Amino acid sequence: MRVAIVGGGIVGLASAYYLADRDVSVAVYEKDSIGGGSTGRANGGIRAQFTSPIHVRFSRESMPVWGSFEKTFGVEIGYRRTGYLFLARTEGTAEHLRENVARQNDLGVPSDYLSPSEAIEHCPGLYADRYVGAAYSPTDGFADPHLALQGFLRGAGEAGAEIHTGVEVTDLQVRDGRVERIETEDGVSEVDFVVNAAGPWAGEIAEMVGLDLPVSPRRRQLLLAEPEPPLPPDAPMTVDVDESVHFRPESDGAAIVGGRNADGDPEHDPDRYRTSNDPDWTVDTLERAADVATYFGPETAVVRGWAGLYTVTPDHHPIVEEPIPGFVNAVGFSGHGFMHAPATGQVVAELILDDTPETVDVSPLSADRFERDAELHEGTVID
């Protein structure tokens, strides 16, 4: 069996690894460099504090892989389980957090609803008097996306996958209703399956086989700051839900900070968008972070900033399916692609080799759900 994977990000390489590990002939085609799309610009968050059962299942299946990653792939990815702390300033938001915790507990997630005084135990610099409640799970955390990508790259290569960088896919050929050939700048190859793991370019790849996917590349920004005082290394990923600002520890007391967009969130061309920060966004985001905890203020220095793309679907859930024979979509993760990559890679392998995935039931994730009014819901989306 020959499988071609379009996209050399974390989802594409995880899929390549799990397929090659089951003795499938795999070729990955990346038109730029490995991780040059969304993965290389990701925050690295890994959480199970979702309200969608599907998202929770993806997280619970992925977390053991992240936990044993160094043993499996020989790469230390800086995986730290310092928790996620969601903060509520209003009673309405606090009630949503209580409801979220109840749903998560029913799904096996060990999250708790906290008072502001309890929240400050996890984030000592928190201005607790500005909040009415919080939600926290100790099993959430983060890892380094660049190192994780290198681990899957190494694992896929050692398992026999071919990795082609700087090679753009120009067309896919369908014969008798099945994808049979992939055309690249280097030539034409016969294939049994094509996996669309192209991230922000997923819509373009789907168009090659006549599909119109409801995926939209949306720009998101992050910055690396040097707080004063330094952010403790065991601080959680802290999310002010009402003000839409979040931060987590990096190394040596630094912090990665992000927050809401101020531009109306338009769709962007993945080949032509600004990859550096907007100055006004940087100032606004740090001001909002300064209203959350003592770590941020006039002495906070910005080390660098960057922007990447979320590939967003209307319900913030991915599209994982085989819509036509020989063509698999693993796209539209809406900012959750990194954390859910291990489970996604296993699901892709199971779709191709076993017909019905066992790792996660992805039957609700077909693109036609938007036509059937069967959209899913997620109550903890972080921009």
matplotlib code that plots the C-alpha trace (Angstrom):
import matplotlib.pyplot as plt

x = [0.0, 1.2, 0.1, 1.0, 0.6, 0.2, 1.7, 4.8, 3.4, 2.7, -0.5, 1.1, 4.2, 2.3, 0.1, 3.3, 4.8, 1.7, 1.3, 4.9, 5.1, 2.5, 4.6, 2.8, 4.9, 4.5, 5.7, 5.2, 5.2, 5.8, 6.1, 8.2, 10.2, 9.1, 6.8, 6.9, 3.1, 1.1, 3.1, 6.2, 4.1, 2.1, 1.8, 2.3, -0.7, -1.9, -5.2, -8.2, -10.4, -12.8, -16.6, -16.9, -16.6, -14.7, -12.1, -11.7, -11.2, -8.6, -6.8, -7.0, -5.6, -2.8, -1.6, 0.0, 2.0, 3.2, 4.1, 6.2, 7.5, 11.2, 11.2, 9.5, 11.2, 14.4, 13.5, 12.9, 10.0, 9.9, 6.5, 5.3, 2.0, 1.5, -2.2, -4.5, -6.3, -9.4, -10.4, -13.9, -14.5, -18.3, -20.9, -22.1, -18.7, -18.2, -21.4, -20.1, -16.9, -19.0, -21.0, -17.8, -16.2, -19.3, -19.2, -15.5, -15.7, -18.4, -15.9, -13.1, -11.2, -10.0, -10.8, -12.1, -14.0, -12.0, -12.6, -10.3, -8.3, -7.8, -6.8, -4.0, -2.4, -1.6, -0.7, 0.8, 0.9, -2.8, -4.9, -7.5, -9.8, -10.6, -12.2, -15.2, -14.1, -11.8, -11.4, -8.2, -7.0, -3.5, -3.1, -3.1, 0.2, 2.4, 5.3, 7.7, 6.1, 9.5, 11.0, 7.8, 7.9, 11.5, 10.5, 7.8, 10.1, 12.7, 10.2, 8.6, 12.0, 13.2, 10.0, 10.6, 8.6, 10.0, 10.0, 10.1, 10.6, 10.4, 8.1, 4.6, 1.6, 0.1, -2.8, -4.5, -6.1, -9.4, -10.3, -13.6, -14.4, -11.1, -7.9, -5.2, -2.4, -0.6, 1.2, 4.1, 6.8, 9.0, 6.5, 3.5, 3.2, 0.6, -1.0, -3.6, -4.4, -3.8, -4.0, -4.8, -2.9, -2.2, -3.4, -4.1, -3.8, -6.3, -9.0, -6.8, -5.9, -9.5, -10.5, -8.1, -10.6, -13.7, -14.4, -15.4, -14.2, -15.6, -12.1, -10.8, -7.2, -7.4, -4.4, -3.4, -0.6, 1.8, 4.7, 7.6, 8.0, 10.3, 8.0, 9.1, 9.1, 9.8, 7.0, 7.5, 8.3, 5.4, 2.8, -0.2, -1.4, -3.5, -6.5, -8.7, -11.9, -13.6, -10.6, -9.4, -5.8, -3.5, 0.0, 2.2, 5.8, 8.6, 12.2, 14.2, 11.2, 9.9, 6.3, 4.5, 1.5, -1.5, -5.0, -7.9, -7.7, -8.7, -9.1, -12.4, -10.7, -10.8, -9.7, -6.1, -4.2, -1.7, 0.9, 0.5, -0.1, 1.9, 3.9, 5.1, 3.1, 0.9, 2.3, -1.1, -2.0, 1.2, 0.5, -3.1, -2.3, 0.4, -1.9, -4.6, -2.1, -1.0, -4.6, -4.4, -1.2, 1.7, 4.1, 3.3, 3.6, 5.7, 9.0, 7.9, 10.2, 9.1, 11.7, 10.0, 6.6, 5.0, 1.8, 0.5, -2.7, -5.5, -7.4, -10.9, -14.2, -17.6, -17.9, -14.2, -14.0, -11.8, -12.8, -11.5, -13.0, -12.6, -15.1, -14.2, -12.3, -8.6, -8.7, -8.6, -9.0, -7.3, -7.9, -9.6, -8.3, -9.0, -5.9, -5.9, -3.9, -0.7, -2.1, -4.3, -1.7, -0.8, -4.4, -5.0, -2.1, -3.4, -7.0, -5.6, -3.8, -6.9, -9.1, -6.8, -5.9, -8.9, -11.8, -13.2, -11.0, -10.9, -8.7, -11.5, -14.9, -14.6, -18.0, -19.4, -16.4, -17.3, -17.7, -21.3, -22.3, -22.6, -25.1, -27.0, -27.3, -25.2, -22.6, -20.8, -20.2, -17.1, -17.4, -13.7, -12.3, -9.1, -8.1]
y = [0.0, 3.5, 6.5, 10.1, 12.7, 16.4, 18.6, 18.4, 19.7, 17.9, 16.2, 15.0, 13.7, 12.0, 10.3, 9.3, 7.7, 5.7, 4.5, 3.6, 1.9, -0.5, -1.2, 1.1, 2.8, 6.5, 9.7, 13.1, 16.1, 19.6, 22.5, 24.5, 23.3, 20.8, 22.7, 25.8, 26.3, 26.4, 23.9, 26.1, 29.0, 27.1, 27.8, 24.1, 23.8, 20.4, 20.2, 18.0, 20.9, 20.8, 20.4, 18.4, 14.6, 14.3, 16.9, 15.2, 11.8, 13.2, 14.8, 11.7, 9.5, 12.0, 12.7, 9.3, 9.7, 13.1, 11.7, 8.9, 10.9, 10.9, 7.2, 6.4, 8.9, 9.8, 13.5, 15.6, 17.9, 19.9, 18.5, 20.2, 19.4, 22.6, 22.8, 25.2, 27.9, 29.5, 32.7, 34.3, 38.0, 37.8, 35.5, 34.5, 33.3, 31.6, 29.7, 28.6, 27.3, 25.4, 23.8, 23.0, 21.3, 19.2, 18.0, 17.4, 15.4, 13.2, 12.6, 11.7, 15.0, 15.8, 19.5, 21.5, 24.7, 27.1, 30.2, 33.2, 32.4, 28.8, 30.0, 32.2, 29.0, 28.0, 31.4, 33.4, 36.7, 36.6, 39.7, 37.4, 40.3, 40.8, 37.4, 35.5, 32.0, 29.7, 26.2, 24.2, 20.8, 19.6, 17.2, 20.0, 21.5, 22.3, 21.1, 22.5, 22.1, 22.3, 19.5, 17.4, 17.8, 16.7, 13.6, 12.6, 13.4, 11.1, 8.4, 8.5, 8.4, 5.5, 3.6, 4.0, 7.1, 9.3, 13.0, 15.4, 19.1, 21.9, 19.8, 21.3, 19.1, 20.5, 18.1, 15.0, 12.7, 10.8, 7.8, 6.0, 7.9, 7.1, 9.1, 7.2, 9.7, 12.6, 15.2, 17.2, 19.5, 16.4, 14.2, 11.9, 8.9, 6.2, 6.0, 4.1, 6.9, 10.6, 12.2, 15.9, 17.3, 20.6, 22.9, 26.4, 25.0, 22.2, 23.8, 24.1, 20.4, 19.4, 21.4, 19.2, 16.3, 18.5, 19.1, 22.4, 22.3, 24.8, 25.6, 29.1, 30.3, 32.8, 34.8, 34.5, 36.2, 35.4, 37.1, 36.1, 38.5, 38.9, 39.6, 41.4, 39.6, 36.4, 34.0, 30.8, 27.7, 25.8, 28.5, 27.1, 28.2, 31.1, 32.2, 35.3, 34.2, 37.6, 39.6, 37.0, 37.1, 34.1, 33.4, 30.5, 30.1, 29.6, 29.2, 31.4, 33.2, 34.3, 34.0, 33.4, 35.7, 35.8, 37.1, 38.2, 39.8, 43.4, 43.2, 41.4, 38.1, 38.1, 35.1, 35.2, 33.9, 31.3, 32.3, 36.1, 37.2, 39.2, 36.8, 39.5, 41.1, 44.1, 46.8, 47.9, 44.3, 43.8, 46.9, 46.0, 42.3, 43.2, 45.8, 43.2, 40.7, 43.4, 43.4, 39.7, 39.2, 41.1, 39.6, 42.1, 45.9, 48.8, 46.9, 43.9, 43.6, 42.1, 39.7, 38.8, 38.2, 36.2, 35.3, 32.0, 30.6, 28.6, 26.5, 27.1, 25.3, 26.8, 24.7, 24.7, 20.9, 19.2, 17.4, 13.8, 11.6, 9.7, 11.6, 9.8, 6.5, 7.0, 10.5, 11.3, 14.7, 15.5, 19.2, 22.2, 21.6, 25.3, 25.7, 22.1, 20.4, 20.2, 18.8, 16.3, 15.2, 11.8, 10.6, 12.1, 10.2, 7.0, 7.7, 8.4, 5.1, 3.3, 4.9, 3.7, 0.2, -0.8, 1.1, 2.1, 3.9, 2.6, 5.3, 8.0, 7.7, 10.3, 9.6, 12.9, 14.8, 14.5, 17.7, 17.0, 17.7, 21.4, 20.6, 18.2, 20.8, 18.5, 20.9, 20.2, 22.5, 23.5, 25.7, 26.4, 28.0, 30.0, 32.5]
z = [0.0, -0.9, 1.0, 0.2, 2.9, 2.0, 4.7, 6.8, 10.1, 13.3, 12.0, 8.8, 10.5, 13.3, 10.6, 8.7, 11.8, 12.7, 9.2, 8.6, 12.0, 10.6, 7.5, 5.1, 2.3, 3.2, 1.4, 3.0, 0.7, 2.2, -0.1, 2.3, 5.3, 8.0, 10.4, 8.3, 8.6, 11.8, 13.9, 14.0, 15.3, 17.9, 21.6, 22.6, 24.9, 25.9, 27.8, 28.5, 29.8, 26.9, 27.0, 23.8, 24.4, 21.1, 22.1, 25.5, 23.9, 21.5, 24.5, 26.7, 23.9, 23.1, 26.6, 27.2, 24.0, 25.1, 28.5, 27.1, 24.1, 25.1, 25.7, 22.4, 20.1, 21.9, 22.0, 25.1, 24.3, 27.6, 28.5, 31.7, 33.4, 35.3, 34.6, 32.9, 35.0, 33.6, 35.3, 35.5, 36.2, 36.1, 37.6, 34.2, 33.2, 36.5, 36.0, 32.6, 34.3, 36.9, 34.1, 32.1, 35.2, 35.7, 32.1, 32.2, 35.4, 33.7, 30.9, 33.4, 33.4, 36.9, 36.8, 39.8, 40.3, 42.5, 44.5, 43.8, 47.0, 45.8, 42.3, 43.7, 45.1, 41.5, 40.2, 43.2, 41.3, 40.5, 41.4, 43.0, 44.0, 40.3, 39.9, 41.2, 40.3, 38.3, 36.9, 37.0, 36.0, 37.1, 34.2, 31.5, 30.4, 27.4, 25.4, 22.7, 19.3, 17.5, 19.5, 19.2, 15.4, 15.3, 17.3, 14.9, 12.0, 13.4, 14.2, 10.8, 9.0, 11.1, 10.4, 6.7, 5.7, 2.9, 3.7, 0.7, 1.6, -0.9, -3.1, -3.8, -4.6, -7.9, -8.5, -7.5, -10.0, -9.4, -11.6, -11.3, -8.1, -6.3, -5.9, -7.7, -8.5, -6.9, -9.0, -7.6, -9.0, -9.2, -11.1, -10.9, -8.5, -8.2, -4.7, -2.8, -0.4, -0.1, 3.4, 3.4, 6.4, 4.8, 7.6, 6.2, 2.7, 3.3, 1.3, -1.7, -1.6, -1.2, -4.2, -6.3, -5.8, -6.1, -2.4, -0.9, 2.7, 5.3, 6.7, 7.1, 7.9, 10.7, 12.0, 15.7, 17.5, 20.3, 22.0, 24.2, 27.2, 30.1, 33.1, 36.2, 38.6, 36.6, 35.9, 38.1, 36.0, 37.6, 36.8, 34.9, 31.5, 32.8, 30.8, 31.6, 29.9, 30.0, 28.9, 26.4, 27.4, 28.4, 29.4, 30.3, 31.5, 29.0, 30.2, 32.6, 34.0, 30.5, 29.4, 26.2, 26.0, 23.7, 23.4, 21.2, 17.8, 17.3, 13.5, 13.2, 12.5, 8.7, 6.6, 5.4, 2.5, 4.0, 1.4, 2.0, 5.6, 8.2, 10.3, 12.7, 15.5, 15.2, 17.5, 18.8, 19.5, 21.5, 23.7, 24.3, 25.1, 27.6, 29.2, 29.6, 31.0, 33.5, 34.8, 35.5, 37.6, 39.1, 36.6, 33.9, 33.9, 32.7, 33.2, 31.0, 28.0, 24.7, 23.4, 20.1, 18.6, 15.8, 14.1, 12.7, 11.4, 13.0, 10.4, 11.7, 11.1, 11.9, 15.1, 16.1, 15.6, 13.0, 9.9, 10.0, 7.3, 4.1, 1.9, -1.3, -1.7, -1.3, 0.2, 3.9, 5.5, 8.8, 8.9, 10.6, 14.1, 15.1, 17.2, 18.7, 16.1, 18.0, 21.2, 19.4, 16.8, 18.5, 18.5, 15.1, 13.6, 15.0, 13.7, 10.2, 10.2, 11.4, 8.8, 6.1, 7.5, 9.6, 8.0, 11.5, 14.0, 17.5, 19.1, 18.7, 17.1, 14.4, 12.7, 13.9, 12.3, 8.6, 6.7, 5.8, 9.4, 8.4, 5.8, 8.1, 10.9, 13.1, 14.2, 17.4, 20.4, 22.4, 25.4, 26.0, 22.9, 23.4, 20.8]

ax = plt.figure().add_subplot(projection="3d")
ax.plot(x, y, z, "-o")
ax.set_aspect("equal")
plt.show()
